[in-house]
């Protein structure tokens, strides 16, 4: 397995014993996957320190950098997995073109240029697990077009810790028999920032751990990455869009996500995080099974600085609107569940309660 770009070696985690909290949390997450559509799509990894050299199942390990770029592995992932299972090559090429154009826009070029070295937040909806993989692969392809030496450097996916459990045999590499979705897939496209999201499963994990902020290390790593100029990718609602009343509803953006999208922009004229909203419809799953690559549709919206929750809500409503214009034919209409009120939040980037209504 290729070595990640980092100041520390992955061997520093090799064989390190898991803590009781690590066991309890991931046992809970594995149990929740059993019998679900996720459980039928993906196997789950065993708790085995020797098979976790990157320390992904250690709760204290919030950030794992991408591997140094391996062109051969990337081509295998693209041809063998992405084009075979997730997104058709022609629709992928259109997505690459769109992302390239967005990055060339005046607003993005100025923000990320040498005078500012600002960070980017690609903020998307989340119809399926394929959408982030398609976006990350397309972003890598953009950098390859421009002959960037290490195309995955300073690109980071913000993901739920449950994804570190996923196993897909097709992802097994030449160096290992396992096919862990993160180790053998995502880390060849981006670094990962592992969070416990503000979801039902996140609430249960928070109860298992007890006192303290389970996402404290996430905040620290996020702040560090923000200050060096990073492109973050996030499914903004923190959970998959849900079928409800004949619609596909994007969940309300949590207080933690609102904070990390807006707090870097509280000084007018010195904003550090530029959001690029994205709608993408890439769902190759039917009744809990892979049904083959789809001709995905997408729309990249105008970049913007987000300063408060109202502007985050406005962005999500814009994504929903564009989703209804650009979604695949025959799919459900898109809606966003706006916040009516916020209740007590247990830790930034963490778990909170919200009462909702749909438009």
N, C-alpha and C positions, 0 to 999 in steps of 0.2 A: 504493500500500500504506500502511496506517495506521502511524503512528509508535509504537514501543514506549514504555512508561513506563520511563524510566531516566534516570540522571544524565548518561549519555553519549548522543550522537546515533548512530544506525545508520550515518550517513555516515562515521563514523570508521573503519569497516572497508571501505568501498566502494573496490574496486580494490587493496586491500592484498595484496601478493603472498603466496601460500601458501609455506610453508617446505618443504624436502625431506621432513621428517618428515610434514607434512600429506599430501603426495602419496603417500608410501609407505604410510601407514596407510590412507587412504581407497581407494587402489588395491587393497590387500589385502581390504578389506571389500567392495568392489564385486565383486572376483573371486569371493569366497565366496558372494555372492548369486546369481551366474549358475547357472542350472540348478536352483535350489532353489524351494520353494513360494513363498518370499518374492519371488524374482525373477520368478515368473510373475504374482504379484499386483500388484507395484509396479515401475515403471520406476525408473531411477536417474539422479540429476542429474550433469551434467558438471562438471569442475573449471574453473570460470569465475568469477574474482573479481568481475566486473561483475554476475553474477547471484547474488552472495552478499553483499548489503549488510550483513547482520547478522553476518557473519563466522562462520557456523555450522561451516564446515569448517576453522577454525583451532583446532588442539588447545589453544592457550592460552586459548581462549574457552570457559569452562566454563558460565557462566550467561547466558541470554538472557531478559530479562523479557517478559511478555505485552504484546501491543499494547493501547493504550487501547481500551476496549470499544467495538465497533461493532455496534449492535443489528441493523442490516440484514444485515451479514455473518454474525452469529451465527444469525439466522433462516434464512438460506440454508443454512448448514452443518447446522442441525438438520433442516430440511425436505428439503433436497436430498441430503444425505449420510447423516446419522445415521438418520433414519426410513426412508430409501429403501434403504440398504445394510446397516445394522448392527443396529438394535434397533427393534422395533415401538413405536409411540407409546404404547399402553396399558401395556406393560411398562416403558417409560421413565418414565411418570408414577408408577408404583408405586415405582421406584427413587428418584425425586425425593422422594416422600413419606417414604421410609425414611431418606434422608440428612438431610432436614429434621428428622425426629424425633430422630435420633442427635445432631445438633448442638444440639438443645434440651435434651438430657438434662442432669441436674444436674452430672455429672462433667465433661462437655465445656464446659458454660456457665461453670462455676467456673474451669476451667483457662484458658479463652480470654478470660475477662472482664477488665476494666480493672485489677483488683488483681494479676493474674498475667501477662496477655498471653502465655500459653503457646502453643507450637506443636503441631500435629497431624500424625500420620503415618497416612494411610489406607493400610493394608497389605493388599494383595490377592493372590489367586492370579493365574495368567496363562494362561488357556486360549487366547486369541487376541489379536491386536492391537486388536480392537474393544473389549476390556473397559476399558482405560484411557480410550479416547475416550468411551465411554458414561458412565463415572464422572465425567470432567471436565465433560462437557456437562451432566450432571445437577446437578453442584455449582454450575455457573454459573446454572442454572435456579433453584436454591434462592435464590441471592443476588438474582436478578431478582424473585422472589416478594416478597422483603423490601426491595425498592427500594434495594439497595446501589448507590451511584453508579457505581463501577467494579467490576463483579462478578468480574473475573478477577484483581484485585489481591491479592497475597500468596497466590496459589495456584500451586504449582510441581510439575510432573511431573518425576520423576527417570527419565531414559530412557537407553538405550544409544545411543552415537554412530552406530551403523549406521542408526538411524531417520532421521537427518538426510539420508541419501542417498535416501530413498523419494520417489517421484513418482507422483501419481495424477491423471490429466488432469481428472477431475471437480472437483478442488479449485482449478483455475485461477480466479483472481479477476478482477474487472473491470479491475484495473490491470496484470495480467501474464498471459502465455500459459502460464507454467509452473504446475504444480500440485504444488508441493513439500509433502509431508505436514506438515512442521514449520512452514515459513514461512506457508503458506496455510491451514493447519488448526489444528494444536495451539496455536500462539501466539495464536490468537483465543480460546483456552479457558484458558490457563495460561502462566506462564513455564516454561522448561525448564532443568534442570541435567543436563548431558551427562557421562556416565561411560563408562569402559571397564570392563565388568562382569567378574566372575570366572567366565568361561565359556571354552570352547575358543577361540573367535575372540578373546576378550580376551587370552588367553595369547599368541596369535600376534602381536597388536598390541603387547603389552608387549615381546616379543622384537625387534620391528622398531625400536621407539623406543630400546631399550637401557637404560642406567643411569638412575636417578632414578625418582621416583614420578609416573606419568602422570596420576594423579588428585589431585595436590597442589592445583591450583586449585579442584577440586571441593570438597575439604575446607574451603578458605578461604571459598568462597561459601556452602557449607552452614552453616558456623558463623555467618556474618553473617546469613543468612536466619532461622536458628533463633532468634537473639536479638531479632528484630523482630516475632516472632509470625507464623509462616507455616504454611500447610497444604500438606504434601507428599503426593504420590501416588506409590506405588511398587509395582511387581510384585515382591514380596518375594524370590522365588527368583532374580531377575535373568535368567531365561530362560523360554521358554514351557514349560508343562507337557507332559510327553512320554508317548506311549503306550508301555507296557511291561508285558508279561505280563498282558494283559487289563485293565490299569488305566491311569488318567491320573495320572502321578506328578509332583508338585511337587518341583522340585530343592531340594537342601539350601541353606538361606540361607548366604551366604558370610560369612567372618569380617569383611569390610569392612562388610557390611550390618548384621551383629550390632552392630558398633561404633557405627555412626551411629544405630541404634535404641536403644542402651542407655547410651552414654556421657553423654548429657545428663541422665540420671536417677540419677547416682551419689551425689547428696546427698539422703538421705531427707527428705521434706517440702519439697524445693525442686526437684522434678522439672520439666523444661522441655519434654518431648516426650511427648504422650499418644497412644498407638496406638489406632486404630479398625480392627480386623480386618474384612475384607470377603471373602465368597465371591461371585463373579459368574460366571455361565455365559452368555456372549454370544459365540457362535461362528458368524458368518455365512459361513464359508468351507467349501467342499466340494471335495476333491481339487484344491486350489490355485486355486480360483476363487470369486468372490463368488456366493453362492447366494440372496441376498436377506436382508432384515432378519428377525431371529428374535425370538420371544417370550422374552426373556432372563429368567432367574431369578437371585435373589440372596438373601443373608442378611448383615445387618450384625450383628456380634457385640458383646459388651460391651466398652467402652473399658478400657484398662489401661495402666499404666506398665510398661515392660520394663526390667529391671535387669541381666539376664545372658542367656547363651546358652540356658540351660535354659528360661527364660521365653519366649524367642523360639521355641524348639522346641515348647513347650506351645501357643503361639498358633497355629503352623502346623498342629499336630495338631487343634486346635479348628476351624480353617478346613476341613481335610479332612473332619472329622466332619460339620460343617454342610453341606459340599458334597455329601456322600452323601445327606443329607436333602432338600436343596433343588435339586439339579441337575435339568436338563431330562430328561424321560422318554426312555429309550432310550440315554442316553449312558453312557460308561464310569464305573465307580466311581473315586473320588478317593483318592489315597494321598500321603503325604509321606515323602520320603527323609531320614531323620534322620541327623545326623552321628555317626559312630562315633569318629573321631579327626580332629584338625586337623593338617595338616603346615605347612611353612614358608609364610608369607604374604608376598608381594612387594608391600608398600605397602598401607596402609589404603585402603578403598574399592576395592581393586584385585584382583589376581589371586592365587589360592591353590589349594592342592590339598586334597582331602578324600576319605577313604574312606567309603563309604556302606553302609547297608542299609535295606531297606524294612520297614515293619511287616507 
